[in-house]
Amino acid sequence: MLIILPPSETKAAGGDGSPLDFTTLSFPMLNPTRADIASDLIRLPMSEVLGVLGVSAKQQKLAECNKVLMSSPTLPALLRFTGVLYDALSAPTLSPAAWRRLAVGDALFGLLMASDRIPMYRLSGNTKLPRPDGTTPTMKSRWGKEISTALATVDEFIIDLRSGVYQQLGKVSGAVTLRVEKRQPDGKLKVVSHFNKHYKGVAARMLAEHDGDITSARDVADVLRNAGMEIQLDAGSSELRLIVESPATSPMT
């Protein structure tokens, strides 16, 4: 089983590893595009950074880390990314086996395994990063079918927890997905936005720490139900729906 997580805009600073070395990363077939994107990210003039990366003036220092992308210290991907989902995942407390079951879909690196070491950087999946020739391709067009091709080499059952923009960078056929919905007072269900990441982090942790075989959407549903979650799965569907009563008071936190 391989669980693919989305990246996060917020990241931990610093690191204790050697600078970025593309040859040490998983899915080496992605390295040419990784290097191409990294080169354009480093080359981006500071006068254009705010507009291209979509950050405010207060966040400029966060974007400046791109200039030292190839010389900065690194951290394992699962420790580099922070925020709501990763707080719920609590990577430092996961078992080694759980780490091996986790990956991250990303704009700069395409696809990373949890232990792949990466530096601090700023780049989102909806960025149009200029090339030296003046064109501004989307991340989706830069990656083309490469991420999907890389995922096709994975001989594991895949659970895709990436958000929409990152799923678009590299779709994977047959993967199980998870949608979080809140039950309204009238009984109707509404998609959760603000706490979506939290619940996906909790679900990822539950699944990654599960020692039994998971080879189908029904297996995923059973594991999460046994953990106390309310899961709906329509016959023949690969999309699970996690139903919550109140985003702020989950018993799984």
Buried (B, 14 or more C-beta within 10 A) or exposed (E): BBBBBBBBBEBEEEBEBEBBEBEEBBBEEBBEBBEEBBBBBEEBEEEEBBEBBBBEEEBBEBBEBBBBBBEBBBBBBBBBBBBBBBBBBEBEEBEEEBBBBBBBBBBBBBBBBBBBBBBBBBBBBEBEBBBEEEEEBBBBEBBEEBBBBBBEEBEEBBBBBBBEBBBBBBEBEEBBBBBBBBBEEEEEBEEBEEBBBBBBBBBBBBBBBBEEEBEEBBBBBBBBEEBEBEBBBEEEEBEBBBBBEEBEEBEBE
